[in-house]
Amino acid sequence: MTETISTYGLLKAGDRVLVAISGGKDSYTMLSLLAEAQRRAPFAFELFAFHLDQGQPGYDGAGLHAWLTQFSVPFEIQREDTYSIVMQSIERDPRTLCAPCSRLRRGLLSAAAARHGCNKIALGHHRDDALETLLLNLFYQGRLQAMPARYTTDDGRFEVIRPLIECAEVDIATHAVAVGYPIIPCNLCGSQPNMKRDAMAALIANLEAQTPDVRNVMLRAIQNVRPTHLLDTEVAEAWAERPAHVRPRGPPLMGRRLNVISE
């Protein structure tokens, strides 16, 4: 994670980062590692943890609240019944829960970041999320698009960062079990049958049976783009006007592991 932060310039002196805590393994791990990075960093930045209680049936946030209370980072837990709104929206369009839920959460995250004086929002997406998104866009949307390590929101107010974007989900899961985070089950994300994302995960798993390092190979592919060998005319035009110092990189390094967690 610290290599990712350095490579993509995710953190700078004076940053105040809203760390989105879902209650899942990824966000717990992200907050824990960011707090460790904060202690080791040669510059000062602040962390603020934010959890959204979406009013799901059976939700129990007691474990999360207790964990955050004893942790070293200030936090807020906001109760907002987005669950009912999402359920109403899929009655009109039953195809997926993801789009309306994501829009609501993004809006509430931005509002919380503004309320707490944060200039950055950290999300817990990892390498496997990025690879599945790449295949979803390739097969179902007809575009080459994955997940960037950072981007600026449309209104220009915040920078969204993904510190775990090069980290393997299996390493995060192993770490989460070893530490014993109080995981909150979610009956929204991933709870629907026949989700295309599940199919993409299964496809990658099948490829991995033949090529054990395929996930790292795919990650290197989205870090090692050759615009001259694509068919997007706008990309070709932008590439032709690139600064003189921007050139294709050499052969990618393969098999880099997540060392911070194992330490």
C-alpha positions in Angstrom: 0.0 0.0 0.0 2.8 2.4 0.8 4.3 1.8 -2.6 1.0 2.6 -4.2 0.8 5.8 -2.2 4.2 6.8 -3.3 3.8 5.8 -7.0 0.5 7.7 -7.5 1.1 10.6 -5.0 -2.0 9.7 -3.0 -1.0 11.6 0.2 0.7 14.9 0.8 1.6 17.0 3.7 -1.5 18.7 5.2 -4.1 16.3 3.8 -7.1 15.5 5.8 -8.5 12.2 4.6 -12.1 10.9 5.1 -11.6 7.1 5.3 -14.9 5.4 4.2 -15.5 2.4 6.6 -18.1 0.0 5.3 -17.6 -2.6 8.1 -16.0 -5.0 5.6 -12.5 -6.5 5.5 -11.2 -4.1 2.9 -12.1 -0.8 4.7 -10.9 -2.1 8.1 -7.6 -3.1 6.6 -7.3 0.3 4.7 -7.9 2.3 7.9 -5.4 0.2 9.9 -2.7 0.5 7.3 -3.3 4.2 6.8 -2.9 4.7 10.5 0.3 2.8 10.5 1.5 4.8 7.5 0.6 8.0 9.3 2.9 7.0 12.2 5.8 6.3 9.8 5.3 9.1 7.3 7.9 11.9 7.0 5.1 14.4 6.7 1.9 15.1 8.7 -1.6 14.2 7.4 -4.9 13.6 9.2 -7.3 10.7 9.1 -11.1 10.8 9.9 -13.1 7.5 9.8 -16.7 7.7 8.5 -19.2 4.9 8.6 -22.7 5.0 7.1 -25.4 3.0 8.8 -27.8 2.5 5.8 -30.7 1.1 7.8 -30.5 -2.4 6.5 -32.6 -5.0 8.3 -30.6 -6.9 10.9 -27.8 -4.3 10.9 -25.7 -4.5 14.1 -22.9 -1.9 14.3 -22.0 -2.5 17.9 -18.8 -4.3 17.1 -17.7 -1.6 14.6 -18.5 1.2 17.1 -16.5 -0.5 19.8 -13.6 -1.1 17.5 -13.5 2.5 16.3 -13.9 3.8 19.9 -10.7 2.0 20.9 -8.8 2.9 17.7 -6.6 5.9 17.4 -8.6 7.8 14.7 -11.5 10.1 15.2 -14.7 8.9 13.6 -18.4 9.5 12.9 -21.2 7.0 12.4 -24.1 8.5 10.5 -27.5 6.8 10.4 -29.3 7.4 7.0 -32.0 5.0 5.8 -30.8 4.7 2.2 -31.9 1.0 2.2 -35.6 2.0 1.9 -34.8 4.4 -0.9 -32.8 1.8 -2.8 -35.6 -0.8 -2.3 -38.2 1.7 -3.7 -36.0 2.5 -6.7 -35.6 -1.1 -7.7 -39.3 -1.5 -7.7 -39.3 0.9 -10.7 -36.1 -0.6 -12.2 -35.3 -4.1 -10.8 -32.1 -4.7 -12.7 -29.6 -3.8 -9.9 -29.2 -2.4 -6.5 -25.7 -1.1 -7.2 -26.4 2.1 -9.1 -28.9 3.8 -6.8 -27.0 2.7 -3.7 -23.7 3.9 -5.0 -25.1 7.4 -5.9 -26.6 7.8 -2.5 -23.4 6.7 -0.7 -21.3 9.0 -2.8 -23.4 12.0 -2.0 -23.3 11.3 1.7 -19.6 10.7 1.7 -19.0 14.0 0.0 -21.2 15.8 2.5 -19.4 14.2 5.4 -16.0 15.1 3.9 -17.1 18.7 3.6 -18.6 18.7 7.1 -15.3 17.5 8.6 -13.0 19.6 6.5 -11.5 16.8 4.5 -9.9 17.3 1.1 -9.6 13.6 0.2 -11.9 10.5 0.4 -10.2 7.1 0.7 -12.1 4.0 -0.6 -11.2 0.4 0.0 -11.2 -1.0 -3.6 -8.4 -3.5 -4.2 -6.7 -5.1 -7.1 -9.4 -7.7 -7.7 -12.1 -5.0 -7.8 -10.1 -3.2 -10.5 -9.7 -6.3 -12.6 -13.3 -7.3 -12.4 -14.3 -3.7 -13.3 -12.0 -3.9 -16.3 -13.7 -7.0 -17.6 -17.2 -5.7 -16.9 -16.5 -2.6 -18.9 -14.8 -4.6 -21.7 -17.5 -7.2 -22.1 -20.7 -5.2 -21.2 -19.9 -1.6 -21.8 -17.6 -1.7 -24.8 -14.8 0.4 -23.2 -11.4 0.0 -21.7 -11.8 1.3 -18.2 -10.8 0.0 -14.8 -10.3 2.0 -11.5 -7.8 4.7 -11.1 -5.7 5.1 -7.9 -7.0 8.6 -7.6 -9.4 11.0 -9.3 -11.0 14.3 -8.7 -14.8 14.5 -8.1 -16.9 16.1 -10.8 -17.4 19.2 -8.7 -13.7 19.5 -8.1 -14.0 19.6 -4.3 -12.4 16.3 -3.4 -9.8 13.9 -4.5 -10.8 10.3 -4.2 -7.9 7.8 -3.5 -7.7 4.0 -3.5 -4.7 3.1 -1.4 -5.3 -0.7 -1.7 -5.8 -0.7 -5.5 -2.7 -2.8 -6.1 -3.3 -5.1 -3.1 -4.5 -8.7 -3.6 -7.9 -9.5 -2.0 -6.6 -12.8 -0.7 -3.9 -11.0 1.3 -6.5 -8.6 2.7 -8.7 -11.5 3.6 -5.9 -13.3 5.4 -4.9 -10.2 7.3 -8.6 -9.5 8.3 -9.0 -13.1 9.7 -5.7 -12.9 11.6 -6.6 -9.6 13.2 -10.2 -10.5 13.8 -12.0 -7.4 12.6 -15.7 -7.3 13.6 -17.1 -7.6 10.1 -20.6 -6.3 9.3 -22.4 -8.5 6.7 -24.1 -6.5 3.9 -27.3 -7.7 2.3 -27.0 -5.1 -0.5 -23.6 -5.3 -2.1 -23.1 -8.8 -3.6 -26.4 -10.2 -2.3 -28.2 -10.3 -5.6 -28.2 -13.5 -7.7 -26.6 -13.8 -11.1 -24.5 -10.7 -10.8 -22.1 -10.0 -13.7 -19.3 -9.1 -11.3 -19.5 -12.6 -9.8 -19.2 -14.0 -13.3 -16.1 -11.9 -14.0 -14.5 -13.1 -10.7 -15.2 -16.7 -11.7 -13.7 -16.1 -15.1 -10.5 -14.7 -13.6 -10.4 -17.7 -11.2 -10.7 -20.1 -14.1 -7.8 -18.3 -15.9 -5.8 -18.5 -12.8 -6.0 -22.3 -12.8 -4.0 -22.2 -16.1 -1.9 -19.1 -15.4 -1.2 -18.8 -11.6 0.1 -15.2 -11.9 -2.7 -14.0 -14.2 -4.1 -11.4 -11.7 -0.7 -9.7 -11.5 -0.3 -9.9 -15.3 -3.7 -8.2 -15.7 -2.7 -5.5 -13.2 0.5 -4.8 -15.1 -1.5 -4.5 -18.3 -3.6 -1.6 -17.0 -0.3 0.0 -15.8 1.4 -0.6 -19.1 -0.9 0.9 -21.8 0.2 1.3 -25.4 -2.0 4.0 -27.0 -0.4 3.5 -30.4 -2.0 0.0 -30.6 -5.6 1.0 -29.8 -8.3 2.3 -32.0 -9.5 5.3 -30.0 -8.7 8.4 -32.2 -8.9 10.8 -29.3 -6.4 8.8 -27.3 -4.1 8.6 -30.4 -4.3 12.4 -30.8 -3.5 13.0 -27.2 -0.6 10.6 -27.3 0.8 12.3 -30.3 0.9 15.6 -28.4 2.5 14.1 -25.2 5.4 15.8 -23.5 8.8 14.6 -24.7 9.6 12.9 -21.4 6.5 10.6 -21.6 7.5 7.4 -23.3 6.4 3.8 -23.0 7.9 2.1 -20.0 10.1 -0.9 -20.1 9.0 -4.5 -19.3 6.7 -4.5 -16.2 7.9 -5.9 -12.9 5.9 -9.1 -12.2 4.7 -10.6 -9.0 5.1 -7.7 -6.5 3.5 -8.7 -3.2 1.8 -6.8 -0.5 4.6 -6.6 2.1 3.1 -4.1 4.5 0.3 -6.5 5.7 2.6 -9.5 6.1 4.9 -7.5 8.3 
